[in-house]
Amino acid sequence: HSQGHPADSMGAMKEDMSENSLRARKTVDLSGGDEVKSASKQTEPAPVWIHCLLLQVASGISWVGSIPILLFALSGTMAPHVGWPGGFVAAVSMFSILVQVDQRIAAEVVFAVSVICILLLPTGVWYPMTYAVLGNAMMLCNGIQKLCGPCPRIFNFQCRHYSGYHARSELGGALDSCESGKSFYACHPHGILSHGWIANVVWGKRFHEAAGRCFYLIDGTLRNKGLLARLWCDAFEGPHGGLRDSSKKTILSLMESGESMAMIPGAYQEATLFTYGKDRVALSKRKGFVKYCLQFGYNIHPVYTFGETETYWALTGLEKFRLWLNSFGIPTVMFLGLSWCPLLPKSGVELLTFVGPPLKLPKIDEPTAEEVNKWHAAYIVALQELFDQHKAEAGRPNAVLEIV
C-alpha cells in the first residue's frame, strides 16, 4: 500500500503483518466508537479469502465480462460468412442498436440472425452452433423480465466476502446521523469499478443497519440490460431495499414514496477521469440530484471512500474525446488490477468509507437555478469538509480533493 496503513483511532499498536494476515487482523470502528473485537473473538469467523477471490471473479464476469462474451459469441456465429473481423464489426453494430430497444425484441432479432447463419452454414462446419447457443442464452437473460427472486443466502454471502477480499474494508463517519427515509447518499469516487461502494455501501451490512431501507441506483444499461449482471440485481432484492436504474423516472418515483437512496453522481465521467492515487470527483456540473432533493425535501449525506484510487492502474489521456464518448453512455477506460488477472482489483488496498453528516435541504417544489446552485455549492463544501476531516485517519494527511 503506497500510502501506509491508516492510524488506529483507538491508539492500538501497529502490527508487522503480511498481506494475507492483514485480512484477519483486529479492525477498528472508524466512527469513533469502541474497538471491534478481534477475529478470534467474533461470533462469525473471518471469511475464507479464496471464497472472496471467487466472488470477485464471478462478479467480474457478470458485470464486466457479459458484453464482451456476447460480442464474441455473435462474432463466432457470423464468422463463417463474413470472417472474424467482419463478424466482430457486425456484432458491435448490432449491439449498439439493440441495446436501445426493448430487450425482448433484441433477443428475437439475435435468435433470427443466429438461425439464418446456422441454416446457411457450409457442410461440415459445426462450431458456429456453439457460439449461437451461447449468444442466445446470454440474450435470454435480458429477454426475461425477472431472472430470479430475492435470495438472502447470496446476499449474505456477498456482504461477508466482498469486504473480505481487500486488506481492510470498513465503514465509519457520522453513522448516528443517518435517518430512515428521505435521505440521499451521494457516494464518491466512482473509481474504475466502484469497489468501495460495492463492499462498504451496497453490500455493507453496517451501512444497511445505519441507513435502513435504501435503494441503490446504478446505470440503466447495467441494471436493466446487463445480461448476467441482472442475476445479482434480482437476487439482491429484500427488506433492505434493492438495486434500481438511475433514470429520472426512477429517482422521482422513489422520492415520491419517501425512500432513501444511494448513488455515485460522477458515474462514467468519474471513471474516465480516473488517475491512480489521485482523488478526483466529477461534481461541478452534476446538479440534478440536488434539484430533486430540493423538490422533495431530502437530506444529502456526502460519502467518500479512501483507497478507491488505488484499486487499479489505468491509462490516461485523450480526456476530452473520452468524455465526449461518455455522453453517449459509452465507458472509455482501460485498466489493470492484479498482474495475473487485470480485471480483479489489487487485493492489498485498504478501502475506508466515511459517511458525512446530513446537509438538510428545504422543500422547494420548483427550485430556481440560483437555489440549485446555492445548495450544490453547499454540498461541495460538505464533501470537502468530510474529506479533510478523515484523510489523516485514512493515512493520507497530505491528500488533496480535486473537484472537476
N, C-alpha and C positions, 0 to 999 in steps of 0.2 A: 504494500500500500504506500503510494508515493507521499502521502501527507502525514503518515504516522497514525497511531490509534488515538481516538478521542479520549480526553481526560475523564477519568471515572469521577462522576459528580459526588459520590459518597466518600471520595478520598481513598478508595481501595488501591493497593499497591499494584503496579503494572507487573504482568507476568510474562516471562520469556517462553513463548509457545510457538509451535509450528502452525502452519496454516490450517491443518486438519484439527488440531487441538483447540484452535480458536473457536470452532463451531460449538464446542462443548463447554466453553468456559462460563464463568459466572457473569450474568448480564446485569445491567443497571437500569433502573427506572429513570428515563430521561426527563420525566415531568417533574422531578424533584422529590418524589416520594421515597419510600423505604426501599432498600436493596431487594431485588428479586432473588429468591433462593437459588442456590447453585443447582446444576442439572441433577446432581445425585440426590437432592432432597425434594425435587419436584415430583408431583404425583404422576406426570407423564414423562417418559424417557425422552431424551433428545432424539430427533428424527434421524434415521439412518441416511447418511449422505448419498449413498448410491441411489436411494429412492428419490431424493431431491434432484439428483442428476437426471434420472429417467423422466421425472416430471417435466424438467426443463426441455428435454429432447422432445417429448410428446407435445408440449406446448409450442415449441419452435416449429415443428412440422405442421401443427394445426393452424397456428396464427400467421406464420410467415411462409411456410412451405406449400400451403394448399394451392395457391395460384400458380407458382412455378410447376407443380406436379400436374395440374390441369393443363397448362400450356404444353408441357412435354407430351402428355397423353394425346391431345388434339393434334400436335405436330406429327406424332408417330402414326396416327390414323390416316392422315393425308399424305404422308411421305412417299408411299409407292406411286402416287400420281403426280406430285409436284416437287419431289425431293425434300430433304430435311430443311434446308433453308427456306424453301417456298412454303413448306408446312408450318414452320415457325412464324413466318410473316402472316400467313393466313390465320393462324391460331390467335396471335396477338390482336389482329384486326377484328376477328370475331368477338374476342373477349371484350375489347374496348367498346363495341356496340352493344353486346348482350348484357353487360353489367348495368346498362342504363334502363333496361326494360324489365317487365315483370319476370321473375325468375322461373316461373312455370313455363312461360313462352321460351325463355332461354334454354331450358332443359329440353324442350321439344325440338328446338332448332338443332341443338347438338346431337340429339338422337337421330334426327333425319339425315344430317350430314354424315354421321357415322354409318348409317345403314347404306347410304349411297356409295360411300367409299368402300365398304365391305363387298357390296354387290359387284363393283367394278374391279375387284382385285384380280390380278393375273393368276392363272392356275398355279397352285403350289406355294403361293405366298400366304402365310397364315398369321405371322406375327402382328400385323396391324389390328387383328381382332382383340388381342390382349390390351392394346392401347385404347381401343374403342370401349371395351368393358370398363377399364379404369376411368376414362374420361366421363362416361355416362354415370358411373357410380358417384363420382365427385359432384357432377351437376345435380344429381338427385338430392344431395344434401341441401341445396338451395331451393329445389323444386318443392320439397315438403315443407309445409307451414311450420311444423314443430317437430324436431327430431327426437326429443325425449322430454320427460317430465323432470321436476326437481329431484336432485339426487344428493341428500345430505352426506352420504358417505364420500362421494367425490369431493364435495365442497369442504368437508372437514380435512380430508387428505391434502387438498391444495393449501388450506390455511396453515397446516403444520409444515409442509415441505417446500413451499415457495421460499419462505424466510430461511429455512434450514440450509439452502444452497449457498448462501453468502456467509462470509466470515462473521458478520454481525448484521442483524436486521431488526431495528427497533423503532417504536413509535413513542413520541413524547410531546411535550409542549403543554398548551392550555387545554388539556382534555376535559377538565372540570367545567369549562365554559361551554361545552357542546350541549345543544338542546335538541330534543326530539321534534322534528318537523320544522319546515320553513327555514332551513339552513342550507347554504350553498358552499361547498368546499372546493375552492379553486386551487388545484394542485400543480406544482412546478418542481423541476423542469420536466419536459417530456422525455429528454434524452433520446436514445435510439429506439429502445423497445419498452421504456417505462417500467423498469423492474422495481423501483422504489414504490411506485403507485400500485403495482401488482402485489408485492409482498406485504407492504405495510398498510395499505388502504383497502383495495378491492377484496383481497383475500387476507386481510388483517383482522383477526378476532378482536384485538384490543380496540381497533377503530370502530368495529361494529358495536362493541359494548358502549363506547363513548357516544357515538352518533345516533345509535338506534336504527330504525328502519331508514334505508337510504338507497337511492338508485344511482348507478354508476354509468356515466354517459361516455360512449366511445364512437368512433367514426361509423357512419351508417353502412358503408360497404363491409366493414368487418362484422358488424352486428347482424345485418340482415342478409348479406351475400358472401359471408366469409367461409363458405364450404365447410370444412371440418371444424373450424372455429365455432360454428353455431352449436356444436355439441356442448362445448364448455359453457356457452352463454345460456342455453336452455337448462342445463344441469345446475346452474348457479342459483336459479330462482328459489325463493323461500321467504320466510317471515322477515328476514334481514333486508330484503329488497330484491333488486335484480339488475341486470345489465340492459341498457337501452341505447338506442342511437341518439346522437347529439343534434338532431334536427330541431328547428324552431318549433315545429308542431309538437314534438315530444316534450320539449322543455316547458312549453306553455301548458300542455296537458297536465304534467306533473305538478307545476306550480299552482294551477287551479285547484288541485287536490291537497295542496299544502305539504307535499312530500319533500323530504330533504334529498339533495343530490350532490354528486361529486363529479368533477371532470377536469381535464387538463386543457385550459383555454388555448395554450400555444399550439397544440396539435402538430400536424405535419410541418408547419413553418418552423417550429422549435427543433424538430428532428433535423431539418435541413441546415439549421444554423449551428448544429452540434459541433463542438470542438473539445477534444479530450482535455479534461481538467479545468475547463473554463465554465464558470457559472453564468449562463445566458438564458434569458427568458424572452419570448416574443409576446409582448403585452401592450406596447404603446398604441397599437391600433385595434386591440381586442377589447371592445367596449360593449358588445352585445349582451354578455352575461350580466353586466352592471345594470343595463337598461331593464332587463327582465326582473332582476332582483328589486329594483326600484318600483316597478309596476305592481309587484306582489308583496312588497314589504319584507323581503328576506334579509337574514343576516349572512354576511360573507366572511368565511374563515380563510385566510391565506394558509397554504400548506406547502412546505418546502422540504425536499429530500436532498441531503448532502451525500455525496458518493455516486449519485446517478451519472455524473460526468466522467466517471472512471470505469464504467461498465464495459465500454468498447473503445477501440481506436476507430476513427472514421476519416475518410478522405474529405478534404475541404476544397474551397474554390468554386468559381462559377456560381456564386450565390444568387445573383440576380436572375440568371437563367433558371436555376433550380427552383427558386421561389415562384417564378412565373409558372412552371410546371405544377407547383403545389396548388395554384389557383384552380386547376382542373381536377384536383383531388388525386394527383399522382405523387406518391412519395419518391424522393430522389436522394437516397442515402446509400453509401457503400461503406460497410463496416467490418471490423474484425474483432472477435472476442477471444475465446480460447484458441491457442495456436492449432490444436488438433481438431477443433470444431468451431469455425468462425461464427456460427450462428449463436452459440452459447455465450452468455456474458462472463466476464472474468469472475472467478469464484472467490477470490481473496478480497473483494471490495466490501466495505462497511457501509450499509445503507441506513442512514439515520434520518427519520422523517419527523418533522415538528409541525404541530398544528398551532396556529396563532389564535389569539382571542378574536371574537367576532367584531366585524365592522357593522354596526347596526344602522341599517338604511331606513329612511322613512318610506311610507307607501305613497307613491305618486302615480296615479292612473295613466297620465300622459306626460312623462318627463321630457323636458326640453333638452336640446343638445347641450346647453350650458350646464344643466343639472346633471346630465350623464357624465360630462367632462369633469365636473366638480367631484363626484363620488368615485369616478375612475381614478382620479389623481389621489384621492384619499386612500383608495385601495393600494395603489402603488407604494404609498408611504407605509402602510401597514405591512406589506410584504417585505419592504426594505428593513423595517424595524425587526421583523421576525428573523430575517436572515442575519442581521448584525447581532441580535441577541444570542443566537445559538451557534454562530460559526466557530467560536473558540471551543465551545463544548464538543463540537464535531471535529476538533483537531485541525481547524483551518482558520486561525485567528487573522491571517492577512488576506483572506479571500475577499473578492470584490464582486458584487452582483451587477451584471450588465443587463439593462432593460432595453430591448430592441423594439 
